[in-house]
Amino acid sequence: MPLNDKYKIKNDKIISDREMDTKIKNGEQSKFNKALKEFNKNRSSYCIPKKGSKEYDKVMAIMRKL
């Protein structure tokens, strides 16, 4: 099944750019989203790590520092 250009595969889940923007805007003031932005600042695509993964632990460590 070919994917449209506006969709990206993230951790076995397809997320549209619009959905990602909505998720960011809805929780823009939360510490978790600030930590996600810090975690993804040097990446070419935005990633939300699954709970329990090593990447999730890194985001949580960033969040604790905020």
SVG drawing of the C-alpha trace seen along z (x, -y; Angstrom):
<svg xmlns="http://www.w3.org/2000/svg" viewBox="-5 -27 26 29">
<polyline fill="none" stroke="black" stroke-width="0.4" points="0.0,0.0 1.8,-3.2 1.7,-6.1 0.9,-9.6 3.8,-12.1 2.0,-13.8 2.1,-10.7 5.2,-9.3 5.7,-6.0 6.7,-6.6 7.2,-3.6 4.8,-1.4 2.2,-4.1 1.2,-6.4 0.9,-10.0 -0.1,-12.8 1.7,-16.2 -1.6,-17.8 -2.2,-15.3 1.4,-15.9 0.9,-19.7 -2.4,-19.3 -0.7,-17.1 2.0,-19.7 -0.4,-22.6 -2.8,-20.9 -0.1,-20.4 2.3,-23.1 2.8,-24.2 3.4,-20.8 6.9,-19.7 6.6,-16.5 6.1,-18.4 9.0,-20.7 11.2,-17.7 10.0,-16.1 11.0,-19.3 14.4,-19.2 14.8,-15.5 13.9,-16.0 15.7,-19.3 18.6,-17.7 16.4,-15.1 15.1,-15.4 11.6,-14.1 9.6,-14.4 9.4,-11.2 7.3,-10.3 8.9,-7.3 6.9,-4.5 6.5,-4.3 9.1,-1.9 11.7,-2.4 15.2,-3.8 14.2,-6.9 11.2,-7.4 13.6,-7.2 15.8,-9.9 12.7,-12.2 11.8,-11.6 15.3,-12.5 15.1,-15.7 11.7,-16.5 13.1,-16.0 15.8,-18.6 13.2,-21.2"/>
</svg>
